[in-house]
Amino acid sequence: MTGAFTVVEPVMGTVASITVIGERTDRVERAIAACVARLRDDERVFSTYRDDSDISRLRDEGLELGGVDPRVAEVAAQCRDLRERSGGRFDAHWRGWFDPTGYVKGWSTDAATRAFDELLADGEIEAVGVNVGGDMRLRTAATSDHVWRIGIAHPTHEGELLATVEVVDGAVATSGTSERGAHLVDPRTGVHLAGPVSATVIADDLTTADAWATVAAIAGIDDLDWMPVAPLASGIVWEHGRTRRFAGRVEVSAFHDALVG
């Protein structure tokens, strides 16, 4: 029987949980260490809470993109593209300076999870899931029939699930007000979302899922105008007890939440 274990490490102001379906060999341990190291190095570059980060120096010292880590220019270009594609529902410059917080966690997790490429390719492990603050990049070896079953928590009813999804190789991300309160801001107006609102996106990679979950949450239940340009597989938008589900850029159901009292 294939073993399974989970390693938990603090990173990016939250925790990263790395679950491996396979044996805990030295090679696997090195991959885990490389995964965590990449997450922490990206935190060093992109954290808005560290005065010495490249992002903070870009803001505080008036540096140009050419004067900081090249990863910043890469992410900045992708954020500009996302702003255009989302119709301004995502904007890393809404504060007046570059803050890619809503983008970089998914992007970094995708990069960090590549530490397991060879282990998956040669079948040393069956699968690996990297969960950073509740957003997950899930991978399965081509030779394995493992399926990740992910429960999406109900935004306002603790212990209840809004839905369950199955993923073989992909990503799941949720954005909303249930965990951190009114922290989301519509960059087009500068107004905080009062909520309750939640959006979950399932996509091929966490960069896409994380960014477009933010877009969907900002847009809310009645605005699906962003969907035709979104590179996503499926998702759920929930707001004030109403739910809309979509797959392949097409809405597949809409209903009122029976759990709302």
SVG drawing of the C-alpha trace seen along z (x, -y; Angstrom):
<svg xmlns="http://www.w3.org/2000/svg" viewBox="-34 -57 53 59">
<polyline fill="none" stroke="black" stroke-width="0.4" points="0.0,0.0 1.4,-3.4 2.1,-5.6 1.1,-9.2 2.3,-12.0 2.0,-15.8 4.7,-18.4 3.6,-21.8 5.8,-24.9 5.2,-28.6 5.5,-30.8 4.0,-34.0 2.3,-34.9 0.3,-31.6 1.2,-27.9 2.1,-25.6 0.9,-22.0 2.6,-19.6 0.9,-16.2 2.8,-13.5 1.3,-10.2 4.3,-8.0 7.2,-6.9 9.3,-9.4 12.7,-8.9 15.7,-11.2 14.9,-12.3 11.4,-13.2 12.7,-15.2 15.0,-17.2 12.0,-18.0 10.0,-19.2 12.9,-21.4 13.3,-22.9 9.5,-23.6 9.6,-25.4 12.8,-27.3 11.2,-28.6 8.1,-29.8 10.2,-31.6 12.5,-33.1 9.5,-34.5 8.3,-35.9 11.6,-37.6 11.1,-39.3 7.4,-40.1 6.4,-40.6 4.8,-44.0 5.4,-43.5 9.2,-43.4 11.0,-46.7 13.9,-44.9 11.8,-43.1 12.1,-44.1 8.5,-45.1 8.9,-47.4 12.1,-48.9 10.4,-49.5 7.7,-51.4 9.8,-53.2 13.0,-53.9 11.6,-54.8 13.5,-52.0 12.8,-50.9 11.9,-47.3 15.4,-46.8 16.9,-47.6 15.1,-44.7 14.8,-40.9 13.8,-40.0 10.8,-38.0 9.2,-41.3 9.2,-42.4 7.8,-39.0 4.9,-39.2 4.3,-42.9 3.8,-42.0 1.4,-39.2 -0.6,-41.5 -0.9,-44.1 -2.3,-41.5 -4.7,-40.3 -5.9,-43.9 -6.8,-44.2 -8.4,-40.8 -10.5,-41.3 -11.7,-44.7 -10.0,-46.3 -11.6,-43.9 -8.0,-43.0 -5.4,-45.8 -2.1,-45.4 -1.6,-49.2 -4.9,-50.2 -3.1,-51.6 -0.9,-53.8 2.1,-51.4 2.7,-47.9 1.3,-45.3 0.8,-41.9 -0.4,-40.2 -3.5,-38.9 -1.5,-37.2 1.9,-36.1 0.9,-33.4 -0.6,-31.2 2.3,-32.0 4.8,-31.1 3.1,-27.9 3.1,-26.7 6.8,-27.4 7.6,-25.7 5.6,-22.6 7.9,-22.0 10.3,-20.6 8.3,-17.4 8.5,-17.1 11.0,-14.3 9.5,-12.4 6.1,-12.4 7.6,-11.6 9.5,-8.5 6.7,-7.3 8.6,-7.6 5.6,-9.4 2.0,-8.9 0.8,-12.4 1.6,-15.7 -0.6,-18.5 0.7,-21.9 -1.8,-23.9 -0.7,-27.5 -3.3,-29.3 -6.1,-27.2 -5.3,-27.5 -4.1,-24.2 -1.9,-23.0 -2.7,-19.3 -0.6,-16.9 -0.8,-13.2 1.6,-11.0 0.5,-9.8 0.9,-6.2 -1.4,-6.7 -5.2,-6.6 -5.1,-8.9 -7.9,-11.5 -7.8,-14.5 -11.3,-15.1 -11.5,-18.7 -14.3,-20.1 -15.2,-23.7 -16.2,-25.2 -19.5,-27.0 -18.8,-30.7 -21.1,-31.3 -22.0,-27.8 -19.0,-26.4 -18.6,-22.7 -20.8,-22.7 -19.6,-22.2 -20.8,-24.3 -19.5,-21.7 -17.0,-18.9 -14.7,-18.7 -12.4,-16.1 -9.1,-17.0 -6.4,-14.8 -3.9,-17.5 -5.0,-21.1 -5.6,-23.7 -8.4,-25.0 -8.5,-28.5 -11.0,-30.5 -11.3,-34.2 -13.9,-36.0 -14.8,-37.6 -15.5,-34.5 -12.0,-33.9 -10.4,-37.4 -13.4,-39.7 -13.7,-42.7 -10.2,-42.7 -11.1,-42.6 -11.2,-45.9 -12.8,-46.6 -9.9,-48.4 -12.3,-50.2 -13.9,-52.1 -11.6,-51.6 -14.5,-50.3 -14.1,-47.2 -16.4,-44.3 -18.8,-44.0 -19.8,-40.5 -20.5,-37.8 -19.2,-36.7 -17.0,-33.8 -15.7,-32.6 -13.9,-29.3 -12.1,-28.6 -10.7,-25.2 -8.1,-25.6 -5.1,-23.9 -2.7,-25.9 -2.9,-27.9 -1.7,-31.1 -4.9,-31.1 -7.2,-29.8 -6.0,-32.2 -6.1,-35.3 -9.5,-34.6 -11.0,-33.6 -10.2,-37.1 -11.7,-38.5 -14.9,-36.5 -15.2,-37.5 -14.8,-41.2 -17.3,-40.9 -19.9,-39.2 -22.9,-37.1 -24.5,-39.3 -21.5,-40.1 -20.2,-37.3 -19.0,-39.6 -15.4,-38.6 -16.1,-34.9 -15.7,-34.8 -12.0,-35.8 -11.1,-33.7 -8.8,-30.7 -10.5,-28.6 -12.1,-25.1 -15.0,-25.6 -16.0,-27.4 -18.6,-28.6 -19.6,-32.2 -21.6,-32.5 -23.1,-35.7 -25.8,-36.3 -27.1,-32.8 -27.2,-32.7 -24.9,-30.3 -23.9,-30.3 -21.8,-27.5 -20.0,-27.5 -17.9,-25.1 -15.8,-25.9 -17.0,-29.6 -20.6,-28.5 -23.0,-28.8 -24.4,-25.4 -26.6,-26.1 -27.9,-28.9 -29.9,-28.5 -30.6,-29.8 -28.7,-28.2 -30.9,-26.0 -28.5,-26.4 -29.4,-30.1 -31.6,-30.5"/>
</svg>
